[in-house]
């Protein structure tokens, strides 16, 4: 396959998950989009996924909606939902899958982070 043919194929299919530092399951994308609608946020708002200091394990995950990407952000798109990850957070999140789960103990986002060497019981903070 020549280079021109390859670029045509890539423009018709979504980029593979490996091109961004994180991936989201289809369930997580649906729940994020639903939350954006319920909060009456601008449909163009994207989700910022970040890591910040804090939590009982030293680092914690942060999710928030923003309209625009910042300089140097990784921008990943899932079914019209833009996801922003800053370069520093990307180092801690590389390979992380974000899912949404519902169970007997409640519902929420679950971070499957291969870089975490430990986490707290609630799963919202971790250590590397």
N, C-alpha and C positions, 0 to 999 in steps of 0.2 A: 504494500500500500504506500503510495507516495504521500508527501507532506500535506499537499492540498486536500487530498482525500481524507486524511486523518483529521485535519482541522474541521472539515465539514461534519464528520461523524461526531466529534466532540461537541459541536454546537447544538446538536439535536438531542443529546442525552445529558442528564444532570452530571456535574462533576463527581468523581468518586469520593467517598468519605475521606480517603487518605490524603486529599489535597488540603484539608483544613486540620487544625489542631484538635478539634472535637467533632463528634457526630451526635445527632439526635435521632431517637427512634421516631417512627411515625406517630406513635401515641403521645410522645412529648411534644411534637410539633402541633398536633391537634389541640392539646391542652393549653399550650402557650397562645395559640391563635384564639381559642375560646376565651381565655383570660383577657387578652387584648380587647376583644369585642365587648365582654362584660364590663370592663373598666372604661369603656367608651373612649379608648385611645385612638389616635390617628392610625388608620389602617397601614400607613407607611412606616409606623414605628417598628424598629427591630429590637431584638433581645440582646442585651449586653450580658455576657458571661465573663465573670472575673474571679480572681483569687485575691483575698486581702488578709492581712494579719488579724488574728483574733480567734475566737472559738476555743473550745476546751482542748483542742489538739494542736493549736498554733496557727493554722491557716483555715480560712473558711471560704466557701463558695458564695458568690453574690450574683443574683439575677435581677436585672432591671430593664425597663423599656427606654429606648432612646430613638430620636428621629434620624440622627445622622451618625455615620462612622467617624471616628477620629483618625488623624494622620497615623499611618502605619498599622492600623487595625487589620486583622484578618477578617474578611467578610465572606460568610458562607450563606447560601440561600437554599431553603427547603420549602418547596411549594409556595413561593411568594413570601415566606418569612425570612427576613434577613437576620443573621446572627453575627454579632461583633465580639471579637476577642482581641484584647491588647497584647502586644508582643511579650510582655513580662508574664502575664497570666498564662499565655500560650505555652510557656516553658513548663509550668506546673500541670497544665491540662492536656499536654500532647497525648493523643490516643484515648482520651476520655470519651465514654459514651454516656449521654444523658437520656434517661428513660423516665417515664411517669408510671408509678405503680399505685394500686389501691389494694389495701389489705385490711385485716382485722385491727391493726394498730393505727390505721389512718391512711391518708393518701398524700402523695407528694413526689417531688422529683428525686430521682436516685442517680448519683454520680458513680459510674464505674470507672475509677481512675487507676490505671496501671502503675502510676508513679507514686501513689500513696502507700507509705509503709505502715500506716496505722490510721484509724479514724475513731471518732466518738460514737456512742451508741445511736445517736439520731442521724448520723451520716452527713451532717452539714458542715463538719470541720474535719480536717485531716492533717497528717504530718508526712513529710518526705524524708 
